[in-house]
Amino acid sequence: MLKGKNIVLGVTGGIAAYKAVDVVSRLRKRHANVDVIMTKSASEFVTPLTFRSLSQNYVTVDMFEEPKTWDIEHISLAQKADVFLVAPATANIIGKVANGIADDMLSTTIMATRAKVVFAPAMNTNMYTNPIVQENIKKLKSLGHQFIKPGSGRLACGDYGEGKMAEPVDIVEYVTGLLINKDLEGKKVVVTAGPTIEPIDPVRYITNYSSGKMGYSLAVEAKARGANVVLISGPTNLEPPTGIEVIRVKTTEEMLKEVSNHFDSCDGLIKAAAPLDYRPEKVSDTKIKKNDGNLELSFIRNPDISQEISKRKEKQIMVGFAAETDNLVENAKKKIEKKKFDFIVLNDVSNRDAGFMSDTNIITIIDSNENLVEYPKMSKAEVSKVIIDKLVDMLK
Ligand code: PMT
């Protein structure tokens, strides 16, 4: 999602420096490049090695240490930054920047940057509410710098009040929001993800290998681009993405009901889930006991969610997936027609690096005019960007 974006993270000396580690990790998961500059006091709380290991970039602390390249480091990082984030931001760094003091690597680089500068303050509540700090914040805001408001609660010093650094997940959302084109603003996108399960008896069920990764990643990308996202998810082990309404379902019929509830009001429906096509004809109320013979179960057809829903299709763009192991293109084309998809994302699920469970996918997009584009192996986040780009184009 943030591939090609450069974030310079300034870490200053406060206990919340440990949370900045999580900020780096989350930004890296979104494929951003992160360069970390630490103040000397920050390195008392967390070592530069921790940030170097996570960011996979050299971490700068001292202005005058032996340079690693021939660039003038504070100038090159200042120019490279798409966003300059300071988290945690102490009263000291806020005061320095507000008053034009540039006396170490971090304050010098902030002075030299033309990127958006975002502060995530973290300090004792009396310091945060001190009129001098508030005056400095006001001044910086008036100069175009941005602040992520700290939360309230129990602070590291034992006091209660405002001054707790915003949560890493919220900081990362904020930064992502600054870097991503909001081309789905005002649109509602419904994404289905994961498998469905169908019970056999009170302790057994059938399902498939879908992990939900593809659908969750699409939901995150659509949300980052400004959409109001509803994620209808079968059972998965994934963390619910922040800021996204997640509706949990188990069976294919439950998924159909929820898709149906949201379809009329949506602009785009992305069917990345792998709903079961069949369910046991009878669900036993009691545990089926084993005996000497074989167990035979009879299965009946589940509704096809896409086919059912497509009967009500008006302005909505419907995106399908085709999980195929043979006659890939031919089978995918049949699904476009049958399920009235505007385009289908074909993945060869017999390939280990594509389809179910993997972190990557290898896709071919085929539209209803039979235009076909093949893509190389990409992470599911990169695949999501390609799919959302295509959805945005079709919504225009
Ligand atoms: O969840 P992951 O581990 O990340 O794996 C991702 C994935 C392989 C599940 C995903 O990329 C994918 O291919 N999803 C579709 C799986 C599937 O059910 O494919 P299908 O070819 O059987 O169905 C075609 C389309 O009809 C799909 O969009 C499917 O959501 C939809 N469908 C299927 C069955 C059904 N009863 N109703 C449906 O609407």
Boltz pocket constraint, residues with backbone or C-beta under 6 A from the ligand:
constraints:
  - pocket:
      binder: B
      contacts: [[A, 193], [A, 194], [A, 195], [A, 209], [A, 210], [A, 211], [A, 212], [A, 213], [A, 214], [A, 215], [A, 252], [A, 271], [A, 272], [A, 273], [A, 274], [A, 275], [A, 276], [A, 277], [A, 302], [A, 303], [A, 304], [A, 305], [A, 306], [A, 307], [A, 319], [A, 320], [A, 321], [A, 322], [A, 323], [A, 324], [A, 335], [A, 339], [A, 345], [A, 347], [A, 349], [A, 355], [A, 356], [A, 357], [A, 358]]
      max_distance: 6.0
